[in-house]
Amino acid sequence: MSKKAQKKEKSAMTVSLYGNLFFVIIELLMAIYTSSQAVLLDAVYDAVEFIMLLPSIFLIPLLYKPSTEKHPFGYLQIESMFVVVKGVTMTAVTVGLIINNIEIMLHGGRSVSFSTVAYFELLAAILGVLVSVYLKNKNKVVNSPLVSMEMRGWQIDSIVSMGMTLAFFLPVVITAKWFAPVIPYLDQIITVVLSLFMIPAPIKAVVTGLRDLFLIPPEEETVDEIKETVEPILYNYGYKKLYYDIVRTGRKLWISVYITFERDEISISRFKVVQNDCIQALAQKYPDFYFELLPDIEFNKER
């Protein structure tokens, strides 16, 4: 199953790779032809995507290697590292483009061929939807964070392209005199607004990736969901004094639950049954995780 999933994941990422390369080329050509900063924003984003995708495709086989004594968490933290690097790069590029466009606006703005850009972005939106649908179908099998991130990227690109289509049709639709002074600044306004719309995604990716790299527990929603899944089962068996140790590396969750016993006795067979019940419940929500149930026999003042 792992080989099949690995093959499907690599196939999905390869499609995204060539899709990004195609968009980088045509967007750069269109940005040069129209002098549009908004199209340049798209081109730069896709170029960063392409550069980051190249090494990640070659590293996919490492993500399927099992954990060992030398690598207790396997190689999954490589995935988190790539998410962080990609997020930082995207954030830096977006901030740079915002500053550049503000400078252009301060120097009187710049008019572009609005209708040409509008039709181009409409085509880009349609192609983006097709790629994101393909990645979504592929990811139903592999459930890969890398593919999920690519899928979200394509979805955002499609929404952005559709918004740009509508915005760049404004000079054609609105012919009133009051709108004429806005036209030289329209391309820059669109670019800045889109940048502000897009920047939360890479920032969130950086925060999530750093949590995983430093083995900090995942976001509160994930921790609460794990507790809500496990606790009813443990309470049903009479285990109520619980302590959780939850970390995430890339796509995998590592869940340890420690039980404090009232009496000095442990039933191994009972432990196995309870642990299997917890694993079955968690498997319905998480595709890749490690779960262990342990007696809390070590005294710790901080608890």
C-alpha positions as CSV (number, residue, x, y, z in Angstrom):
1,M,0.0,0.0,0.0
2,S,2.8,2.4,0.8
3,K,4.4,1.9,-2.6
4,K,1.1,2.5,-4.3
5,A,0.5,5.7,-2.2
6,Q,4.0,6.9,-2.9
7,K,3.5,6.4,-6.6
8,K,0.2,8.3,-6.6
9,E,1.6,11.1,-4.5
10,K,4.6,11.5,-6.8
11,S,2.2,11.5,-9.8
12,A,0.1,14.2,-8.3
13,M,3.1,16.4,-7.4
14,T,4.5,15.9,-10.9
15,V,1.3,17.2,-12.5
16,S,1.4,20.2,-10.1
17,L,5.1,20.7,-11.1
18,Y,4.5,20.8,-14.8
19,G,1.4,22.9,-14.3
20,N,3.4,25.4,-12.3
21,L,6.1,25.5,-15.0
22,F,3.5,26.1,-17.7
23,F,2.0,29.0,-15.8
24,V,5.3,30.5,-14.9
25,I,6.3,30.7,-18.6
26,I,2.9,32.1,-19.9
27,E,2.5,34.5,-16.9
28,L,6.0,35.9,-17.3
29,L,5.4,36.5,-21.0
30,M,2.0,38.1,-20.3
31,A,3.5,40.3,-17.5
32,I,6.2,41.5,-19.9
33,Y,3.6,42.1,-22.7
34,T,1.1,43.9,-20.5
35,S,3.4,45.4,-17.8
36,S,0.9,44.2,-15.2
37,Q,2.1,43.9,-11.7
38,A,-0.9,41.7,-10.8
39,V,0.2,39.2,-13.5
40,L,3.8,39.5,-12.3
41,L,2.5,38.6,-8.7
42,D,1.0,35.4,-10.1
43,A,4.2,34.6,-12.1
44,V,6.5,35.1,-9.1
45,Y,4.2,32.9,-6.8
46,D,4.2,30.1,-9.4
47,A,8.0,30.4,-9.9
48,V,8.5,30.0,-6.1
49,E,6.1,27.0,-6.2
50,F,8.0,25.4,-9.0
51,I,11.4,25.9,-7.3
52,M,10.1,24.4,-4.0
53,L,8.4,21.5,-5.8
54,L,11.5,20.2,-7.6
55,P,13.4,18.9,-4.5
56,S,10.2,17.9,-2.7
57,I,9.3,15.4,-5.4
58,F,12.7,13.7,-5.1
59,L,12.3,13.5,-1.3
60,I,8.9,11.8,-1.4
61,P,10.5,8.3,-1.1
62,L,12.2,9.4,2.2
63,L,8.8,10.3,3.7
64,Y,7.7,6.6,3.4
65,K,10.7,5.2,5.2
66,P,9.9,3.7,8.7
67,S,11.3,5.2,11.9
68,T,14.5,3.7,13.3
69,E,16.7,4.2,16.4
70,K,18.7,6.8,14.5
71,H,15.6,8.5,13.2
72,P,12.8,7.9,15.8
73,F,10.4,10.1,13.9
74,G,11.5,8.8,10.5
75,Y,12.2,11.5,7.9
76,L,8.8,13.2,8.2
77,Q,10.3,16.4,9.6
78,I,11.9,17.1,6.2
79,E,8.3,17.7,5.0
80,S,7.8,20.3,7.8
81,M,11.1,21.9,6.9
82,F,10.0,22.4,3.3
83,V,6.6,23.8,4.4
84,V,8.5,26.4,6.6
85,V,11.0,27.4,3.8
86,K,8.2,27.7,1.3
87,G,6.0,29.7,3.6
88,V,8.9,32.1,4.5
89,T,9.7,32.5,0.8
90,M,6.1,33.2,-0.2
91,T,5.7,35.8,2.6
92,A,8.9,37.6,1.7
93,V,7.9,37.7,-2.0
94,T,4.4,39.0,-1.2
95,V,5.8,41.8,1.1
96,G,8.3,42.8,-1.6
97,L,5.6,43.1,-4.2
98,I,3.4,45.2,-1.9
99,I,6.2,47.6,-1.3
100,N,7.0,47.7,-5.0
101,N,3.4,48.5,-6.0
102,I,3.1,51.2,-3.4
103,E,6.2,52.9,-4.9
104,I,4.6,52.7,-8.4
105,M,1.4,54.3,-7.0
106,L,3.4,57.1,-5.4
107,H,5.0,57.8,-8.8
108,G,1.7,58.2,-10.7
109,G,0.7,54.6,-11.3
110,R,0.8,52.7,-14.6
111,S,-1.9,51.8,-17.1
112,V,-2.1,48.3,-18.7
113,S,-4.1,46.5,-21.3
114,F,-7.0,45.6,-19.0
115,S,-9.1,43.5,-21.3
116,T,-6.1,41.4,-22.4
117,V,-5.2,40.7,-18.8
118,A,-8.9,39.9,-17.9
119,Y,-9.3,37.3,-20.6
120,F,-5.9,35.8,-19.7
121,E,-6.9,35.5,-16.0
122,L,-10.2,33.9,-16.9
123,L,-8.3,31.2,-18.8
124,A,-5.9,30.8,-15.8
125,A,-8.9,30.4,-13.4
126,I,-10.4,27.6,-15.5
127,L,-7.1,25.7,-15.8
128,G,-6.5,26.2,-12.0
129,V,-9.8,24.7,-11.2
130,L,-9.1,21.6,-13.4
131,V,-5.7,21.0,-11.7
132,S,-7.1,21.5,-8.2
133,V,-9.9,19.0,-8.9
134,Y,-7.3,16.5,-10.2
135,L,-5.2,16.9,-7.0
136,K,-8.2,16.6,-4.8
137,N,-9.1,13.2,-6.4
138,K,-5.6,12.0,-6.1
139,N,-5.3,13.1,-2.5
140,K,-8.3,11.0,-1.4
141,V,-6.0,8.0,-1.6
142,V,-2.7,9.4,-0.3
143,N,-3.9,12.2,2.0
144,S,-0.5,13.9,1.7
145,P,0.2,17.3,3.3
146,L,2.4,18.2,0.3
147,V,-0.5,17.4,-2.1
148,S,-3.0,19.2,0.2
149,M,-0.8,22.3,0.2
150,E,-0.5,22.2,-3.6
151,M,-4.2,21.7,-3.9
152,R,-4.9,24.7,-1.7
153,G,-2.4,26.7,-3.7
154,W,-4.2,25.9,-6.9
155,Q,-7.6,26.7,-5.4
156,I,-6.3,30.1,-4.1
157,D,-4.8,30.8,-7.6
158,S,-8.2,30.1,-9.2
159,I,-10.0,32.4,-6.8
160,V,-7.4,35.1,-7.3
161,S,-7.5,34.7,-11.1
162,M,-11.3,35.0,-11.1
163,G,-11.1,38.1,-8.9
164,M,-8.6,39.6,-11.3
165,T,-10.8,38.8,-14.2
166,L,-13.7,40.8,-12.7
167,A,-11.4,43.6,-11.5
168,F,-9.7,44.1,-14.9
169,F,-13.1,44.2,-16.7
170,L,-14.0,47.3,-14.6
171,P,-12.6,49.9,-17.1
172,V,-14.7,48.2,-19.8
173,V,-17.8,48.2,-17.7
174,I,-17.4,51.5,-15.9
175,T,-17.1,54.4,-18.4
176,A,-18.0,57.2,-16.0
177,K,-15.6,60.2,-15.8
178,W,-15.1,59.8,-12.0
179,F,-13.5,56.4,-12.6
180,A,-10.9,57.7,-15.1
181,P,-8.4,59.0,-12.5
182,V,-8.5,55.5,-10.8
183,I,-7.5,53.6,-13.9
184,P,-3.7,54.3,-13.8
185,Y,-3.7,52.9,-10.2
186,L,-6.0,50.0,-10.8
187,D,-3.4,47.4,-11.5
188,Q,-1.4,48.3,-8.4
189,I,-4.5,48.4,-6.2
190,I,-5.5,44.9,-7.4
191,T,-2.0,43.6,-6.7
192,V,-1.8,45.0,-3.2
193,V,-5.3,43.8,-2.3
194,L,-4.5,40.3,-3.7
195,S,-1.2,40.3,-1.8
196,L,-3.0,41.0,1.5
197,F,-5.6,38.3,0.7
198,M,-2.9,35.7,-0.1
199,I,-0.3,36.4,2.7
200,P,-2.2,34.7,5.6
201,A,-1.8,31.3,4.0
202,P,2.1,31.2,3.9
203,I,2.2,32.8,7.4
204,K,0.0,30.0,8.7
205,A,2.1,27.4,7.0
206,V,5.2,28.8,8.7
207,V,3.6,28.7,12.1
208,T,2.4,25.1,11.6
209,G,5.7,23.9,10.2
210,L,7.7,25.5,13.1
211,R,5.4,23.7,15.6
212,D,6.1,20.4,13.9
213,L,9.9,21.0,13.7
214,F,10.2,22.0,17.3
215,L,7.9,19.1,18.4
216,I,5.4,21.6,19.9
217,P,1.9,20.1,20.2
218,P,-0.2,20.8,17.2
219,E,-2.9,23.5,17.1
220,E,-5.5,23.4,19.9
221,E,-8.3,22.2,17.6
222,T,-6.4,19.0,16.7
223,V,-5.4,18.3,20.4
224,D,-9.1,18.8,21.5
225,E,-10.3,16.5,18.7
226,I,-7.9,13.7,19.7
227,K,-9.0,14.0,23.4
228,E,-12.7,14.0,22.4
229,T,-12.1,10.8,20.4
230,V,-10.0,8.9,23.0
231,E,-11.5,10.0,26.4
232,P,-15.0,8.5,26.1
233,I,-13.3,5.1,25.4
234,L,-10.9,5.4,28.3
235,Y,-13.6,6.7,30.7
236,N,-15.8,3.8,29.7
237,Y,-13.0,1.5,31.1
238,G,-12.7,3.5,34.2
239,Y,-9.5,5.4,33.3
240,K,-10.0,9.1,34.2
241,K,-6.6,10.4,35.3
242,L,-5.0,11.0,31.9
243,Y,-1.9,12.8,30.6
244,Y,-1.4,13.4,26.9
245,D,1.8,13.8,24.9
246,I,0.9,14.7,21.3
247,V,3.3,15.9,18.6
248,R,3.2,16.0,14.8
249,T,5.9,15.5,12.3
250,G,4.9,16.3,8.7
251,R,1.9,14.2,8.0
252,K,2.1,11.9,11.0
253,L,0.6,12.4,14.5
254,W,2.4,10.8,17.5
255,I,-0.1,10.3,20.4
256,S,0.9,8.9,23.8
257,V,-1.7,8.7,26.6
258,Y,-0.5,8.1,30.2
259,I,-2.9,6.6,32.7
260,T,-2.4,7.1,36.5
261,F,-3.7,4.1,38.4
262,E,-5.3,4.1,41.8
263,R,-4.1,0.6,42.6
264,D,-0.8,-1.2,42.1
265,E,-2.0,-3.5,39.3
266,I,-1.9,-3.5,35.5
267,S,-3.7,-6.0,33.2
268,I,-1.7,-6.2,29.9
269,S,-4.5,-8.0,28.1
270,R,-7.0,-5.3,29.2
271,F,-4.5,-2.6,28.1
272,K,-4.3,-4.2,24.6
273,V,-8.1,-4.2,24.2
274,V,-8.4,-0.5,25.3
275,Q,-5.5,0.5,23.0
276,N,-7.1,-1.3,20.0
277,D,-10.4,0.5,20.7
278,C,-8.6,3.9,20.7
279,I,-6.7,3.1,17.5
280,Q,-9.9,2.1,15.7
281,A,-11.6,5.3,16.7
282,L,-8.6,7.5,15.7
283,A,-8.2,5.7,12.4
284,Q,-11.6,7.1,11.3
285,K,-10.2,10.6,11.6
286,Y,-6.5,10.4,11.0
287,P,-4.8,8.5,8.1
288,D,-1.3,8.4,9.6
289,F,-0.6,8.2,13.3
290,Y,1.1,6.3,16.1
291,F,-0.8,5.6,19.3
292,E,0.4,4.2,22.5
293,L,-1.3,3.7,25.9
294,L,1.1,3.7,28.9
295,P,0.9,3.5,32.7
296,D,2.1,6.7,34.3
297,I,4.7,5.4,36.7
298,E,7.1,8.4,36.8
299,F,6.6,11.2,39.3
300,N,6.6,14.6,37.8
301,K,6.0,17.8,39.9
302,E,4.9,19.8,36.8
303,R,1.9,17.7,36.2
